[in-house]
Structures are given as C-alpha cells and as structure tokens.
C-alpha cells in the first residue's frame, strides 16, 4: 500500500533533526544543512516522493587556498542539476555532496569541480559517527502474478539490472524474491516500483533493518481516534516516521532503537492512550500466510465467476437444443443474429475480457519485457477461438453462410485454466506447511517478571536480559538460561529429539520448545533474528529461495518453450489447411458447415493451450521447498538447493573423531607421575596450564584435578558447571598461554615453561621420552585412549590417559553408509594408535591420523581430484576449513557457530543417524525431481501431437480446446502434488539403517 500525503506522518523538524530524519532512508543529510530555503526539497526527501535514491559522496579537492576557493567549488557543485546540497571544507580539502544518481553521475560532479579550476578525486564513502550505516540490506519481497519459470527469469533479470542491487533471487513456488541492495543507491520503494513496472504485483515483506515495527492497532474507530493516535506518535521521542492504514488497522513505525526500544514504544502508545488503543506486533510471516490464503481465495472467486457463466453457456450449446421450448426461443432471430448467438456472445465476452483480463495483462507485461509465458499461450488460444467465432457470426450476417462458432471453447478453456490455477495455489500452499509450523512454534505472548510483579507482553517485544516466567505446558518464548526451577522440556519440534530434556538452573533453553512439568524462570539471551528458531526459519527460507543446479535445465526450456509451441501451432494450422486444400483428407472429417480453415484452427488452438511450461518450472522448486521443510522437522537444516542436490551423489564421508564419532565428553582415566613430584602437585600444575584452554580434553583434565582436590564438595554438589570458578583459588597463576593446534598447549607457571600435549610438541621442544613412558603411552593408545604428556622446566613429569567414549550409534551408521555405497573415512589430529583403535571399534577402514586442521582440507581436496563428491562431518572450529572445502559440509548439533556457518547441512541433534537422513533425503528428493521432469516433459511430448491431430486419421478423435486447457491446468497441479508426496518422508530408524542398499 503506497502511502498518501495524508497517511504519511513525520515528526516535526527541530533545529537539528534534519540529519536524523534523513537517516530514515539511510541517507544522512549534511551536518551543516540548516538553510531554510531548502525546506521544500527536504520535505520531498523525507516523504520519498521521487528522491528516495539519494546518495552522498565525498570528493577530495586540491588547490583551494582561501574561503573564496571553497565558495567557488560549492557554487560550481550547486549549479549541477541533480545536486541537492554541497558542503566544502577548506581545511580538510574535501567536499560532501548529496545528489540524485538518476540525474547526475559521480563523474559529472568531478568534472564540475575541475571546470572550476581545481583537481578532484572521488573518495571512498565515509562512516560518519552518529549515523547507523549498513553496506547492504537484504529485503524479501512478495511478487504476485508469476506463472512459470519464464516469469521468474524476467523478474530476476530486471532486479539484477537495477543500480545498487547486488543480488536477486526469485522463487516461483513461494512468489517471493530476495534482494540484496545498497540503501544508499536504491530504496525498497524503487525495487517495488521496478517489480510493478515489469507487470507484477510487489510489496516488501521484511528486511534485515532493525528500526521498523509493524503493529496491529485495535481501538481506531473513527477519524477522531486516528487523529489522537497520530498526535501520540508525533509526541513520542525517538519516532522518526509512521504510517497508519485506517482500513486494515496496520501501523508501521520507523524509530531510532538507540533512543527508544520497541517495548517502550508500544507501552508509551498504550499509556498515552489511557487504554484506548491495544497494540499487537505483527510478524512478517502473518502477511505471507494471509497473502497465500488471499491468492487462493482470489483465484477461487475468479473460477466460480467463470463457471457460473460457463454453465448457462453449456446449457445453451448442448442441452437447450433438445428442449423444444428453449430451442424455439434460442433460434428466434433478433436483428442479424439469433437469440442464442447473442446470449453466447455476451456471456463469453464477460468471461474473456472481464474474468480473463488477468491473462491479457500478464501476457502484455511479459511481451513488453521481451519474454513469454503461459499467459501468452492462454491469451493467444482463447483470443483465436473468440475472435474467430465473432468473425463467423459477422460473416454469416453479411453472406448468409453460417459457420459453426466456438464461443464455448474460449469460455471453458478459461474456466479450466482458472480451476487449475486455484488447485495449484492450494497445492503450492501445502509445500510451505513445514515453514508455517516453524513460525507457529513461537508463542504470541510471554510473562515478563518486573521486580515483584508480572505482566503479559507480546513475545516479539522481549529484550535480551529480560526475566520471563514459563508455566507448565507453555511454550518457552525466547532462547535463554534457566535461573530458577527445574522441569523437562520437549525440544522435538526444533531438534527432532523425541525424548524430553531435563532442565535445571543454568541449563540453556530454546525458544518455541514446550515446558512439560514445573514452572521455570528464564533469562532471555537471544531474541529476534539471533534466536535459534529464527535462524532455523532463516536457513529454511534461504534454502527454499535458492535454485538447485538441476533447475537450469527447466530455465533453459522455459526460455524457448513458448516460441517453439507457437511455431508448432502455426505448422499445425498450415499443415491441415494445405492438406484440406489438396484433398489429402475427406470432407466428411469436417464439422457441420465447417471449412478446412476452421478444422485446422481447432487443432492449432489445442496445440497452443495444451502445452504447459508451468509444470517444468515447478518441478524443482516445489520439491526443494518440501524437502527443506521436511528436513527441518527432522532436525536436518539444509542451506540450499545446491547442497540438497550434491548430497545425493556423495562418495566419501569424512568424520572428525572428537565430538563427532565420540561423545565429546572426555574423562581422565589415568594420571601417572614419572618424577619426584607428588600426585596432587602434578595435577595442580597440569590443571593450572589447561584452565585457559577450551579443548574438551583440557576441560576433562581440569575437572579431574578439581575432583581430586575437592572430592567431598563435588560429591555433594550436583552442579558441575561452575566448579572450576568456585574453587579457582587452588590454581596457580599462569602467563604467556598459547594453544598449539594439533599439538597441545604451553604456558609459564612460576616462570617455568610447562608443555601439555603429544609427542610432536615434546619433540619440537627437545623433551626426551624415556622407553618406559613411551610403552605406557602406547598401551593407552592401543586401548583407544589419548595419552597426554606433561613436561615442566625441560623435564617430562607425567602422563594422563583421557578416554572419550564412542557414540552408541556410530558403528551402525558407519555400516549403514557402507551399504549405501558411501565410503566412511576418519580424519583426526590424534595419534595413529588411538585413531586406529577407535576406527576399528566403529568399523572404519580408512584412517588419517595426526592431521593438522589445514591438513583436513588437503585430504578432502585429494579425494575430490577424480571428481568424487566428498562430505565432511565435524563439530569444532578446527573443522571449519574442512567443512568449507568439502562438497557437502555437515555441522553436527553440538558444533560451534563457526562450524555451522561453514557447513551446508546443520544437524540439530548430536546424533550421527542424521548423516544417513541427510543423504537419504537428498536421494529421494532428486528422484522426485527427476520424476517431475519426466512427467512434465512426457506430458508435453505426448499431448502436443495428440492436440495437433497426429493420431486423428487413425483414431478419429479430436481434442477440443477446452479439454486441452483442462489437461494443461491439471499438469501443473499433478507436478506439485508429486512433490507433496515428499511430505510423507520418514527418516530411516536405527533398526532399519542396515536394510538400506546402494541405489
């Protein structure tokens, strides 16, 4: 909804508010801008009427010596058409210029300064203090009116050609476009205008800006209420701009989050209104849901309208001639035509040009942009049938020779196409069910604890640090940490883990999960786009927006499909016409009172309307959408169609050891001292060194030493999360700590060097390992334990044995992968003996040990040399290079943010079964996509010859245009329904994994 001057309200300009208001469109007005003469221009900028794409640049000016020089430069700049403001700083040798890039280019500004006699250089755009700058924004736009892949290609091309647009991706299945753009060059309104100029409907759904709020307002009943609300908004500090739609009750606010928070804003409005107004934050997904429902409802209304007019037409054409009374009325001549002809003409004209107007509009838009789509075919076919029938009537009125009319073909064709489009919109809506379920996980409200009181607030107004109360059976409103109470939480809807998880004080909780039993008090830590659920939704959205490589085939076919079909239709028309003229077929094939041209035209129209490019365009995106949604509900997040496609042909799966094949919960099993140092002193020394490390083995060593020194306390205290910090007084002071990846750690204790790590670390520091110590370490390694060697002040002092138990499902998953034809490989930084022992236990034959983090990526690249597809499963920061290097990177659930960022798949649970699920889902999805393509291609290959009458001489069956239209409409529906079968996907269970065989 485009704002009018009446709807658009601005906070009043104060002496220094120009810069603030300018920031609304991400264009900061110059600090020195205080000329009252330019108020009109400023007002226009604020309202976005024609100047929403303003840019500011800095120009270095050389040669200025006095104020006269700076005035000369400023005057030269202001004389350039399109420059709104120029401020020249003499001492800085710099000019700040605000201009409209549609009217003037940077080079024109530079030339103006040089023409004034100075040297000029365009400088990089500055980051000015006090102004929030953002290099690019990512906006999600709804795009209505797209019908096939050709429309998608057309919109993408137009968006990518816009100045300031970095990236544009359009998805047919969701009617959404995601655009990354520079707000200093182009605004969201310019993008919406470009979409509309291309012939489609466009509107912004959401962007990654943080200073906008969309509210639903209750209590605005009349003009006076609206004025009261506008007055409140004008007075509120921090409100930059607002727009109230009095019809829908939607209030869009632009505010400064540094001045006022979203919750304070809502509280302020409701407080100032003394309870008159009730505000609710609208999720952007509400608009999507309502739009999906609205599109289906709109198509259903069109279909019903067309059907209600087509039914009388059918009666007039088929039923009434057999009823004497009606037939008498219909054949009664009224002017040049019979009553029946008048009625048919009138009814079909309404269907053709009122109900079917959308096809003409969409076809014209496509042709204007140099593309073609299904609407072109429908408009061409129905117009041929309609205008031929009108011509036949007029010809009969003039000559007395009455040829048969085909008004019914045009009407029935439009009716069936609208039916198909309605069914298609319903089916496409089903493909996003998983996304809608994820969105619905977020509760609408939350109980905020304030001091000794409580109040209910909108869940979208929660801030980090808020204390929230969660009742039994309620949904946890935000990511956070339990600060009081204990309970079990059902996290299956987010992680796929069906067993409820115990939560106590300091336990993390995920927003959207369900509290099962006790009351919990939590402290919110992550809200909005930072929350786990929001990130899951974002990942799924991104994946659904992306294109799988296999879709390139459909895009190519769609680009040439319509011209080829029209050519085939012309060949059909010419071929049958020439055949009739030369007597190639008997005249008794012709319809009653028909001619060879009419006979040929019906074949030609059937060819035009039966061909369907939509089915091809929907084959891939609908399957990808359903698959990504199904994956999310099963705890497997897929980042894009590319990753989904690659996973089906994985030949190697590389596993990290610690935290991936093992549980990542290391425990010290042995601590042996090989010096005169006593055991307690040895453990204190090692724990002091390892206390600064984040490695799982380090944490295990520190916990073991703490347990040794404070056994009585630990036996009584069930909470181990803060034990180290509680008893930190027993640790020694350290300095110069350094973590050495793949080797261990080193630091200074009492000004003496301590080394804790493997043989490589000892060797590099010339520490000799005696034979009896080496034998002890080898025994540890052969029993699948890691030997940690400790040296202090140049002497080896002891060894610790650390065990990390394997995950229970590891061996079964490895065997399952082998049966699927996938070769598992273990790559670890651990020593060879430990690595071989672990690999033997899980059934992995190919082992690469003592590999540095960078070396893991080298292993992957060596396997990729023969064209094989390699997957990497890891969980830590040191795995991120390998995850990025792999064709398919899988970050397992307990992994770090860095690992998740580098991966293509995120396995929410810390369970290796999901590796099987990811590959299996990919294979089934690609199989479904291929089936969709086979069906879509086979449909066109078979149906076009039938429609063209290739088999008519043998079967004597002619496919009428309305039947061809019905086939065309249902072909798209059938492809979408085929993709929807993926919703029935069930991930392989542990007991059935071994039954999987190579496909």
Secondary structure, DSSP 8 states (H G I E B T S, - for coil): ----TTTEEE----TT-HHHHHGGGT----TT---GGGHHHHHHHHHTSS-TTEEEEEEEEE---SHHHHHHHHHHHHTSTTEEEEEEETTTTEEEEEEETTT--HHHHHHHHHHTT-EEEEE-----TTS---S-EEEEEEEET--SHHHHHHHHHHHHTSTTEEEEEEETTTTEEEEEE-TTT--HHHHHHHHHHTTSEEEEEEES-SSEEEEEEE---SHHHHHHHHHHHHHSTTEEEEEEETTTTEEEEEE-TTT--HHHHHHHHHHHTTTS-EEEE--HHHHHHHHHHHHHHHHHHHHHHHHHHHHHHHIIIIIGGGSHHHHHHHTSEETTEEHHHHHHHHHHHHIIIIITHHHHHHHHHHHHTT---HHHHHHHHHHHHHHHHHHHHHHHHHHS------HHHHHHHHHHHHHHHHHHHHHHHHHTHHHHHHHHTS-SEEEEEETTEEEEEEGGG--TT-EEEE-TT-B--SEEEEEE--EEEE-HHHH---S-EEE-TT-EE-TT-EE-SS-EEEEEEE-GGGSHHHHHHHHHHHHHHS--TTHHHHHHHHHHHHHHHHHHHHHHHHHHHHHHHTTSS-GGGS-TT--HHHHHHHHHHHHHHH--HHHHHHHHHHHHHHHHHHHHHTTEEE--HHHHHHGGGEEEEEE-IIIIIB-S--EEEEEEE-SSS-HHHHHHHHHHHHTT--SHHHHHHHHHHHHHHSHHHHHH----TTHHHHTGGGS--EEEEEEETTTEEEEEETTEEEEEE-HHHHHHTT----HHHHHHHHHHHHTT-EEEEEEETTEEEEEEEEE--B-TTHHHHHHHHHHTT-EEEEE-SS-HHHHHHHHHHHT--EEE-S--HHHHHHHHHHHHTTT-EEEEEE-SGGGHHHHHHSSEEEEETT--HHHHHH-SEEESSS-THHHHHHHHHHHHHHHHHHHHHHHHHHHHHHHHHHHTTTTHHHH-----HHHHHHHHHHHHHHHHHHHHGGGG-----TTTGGG----
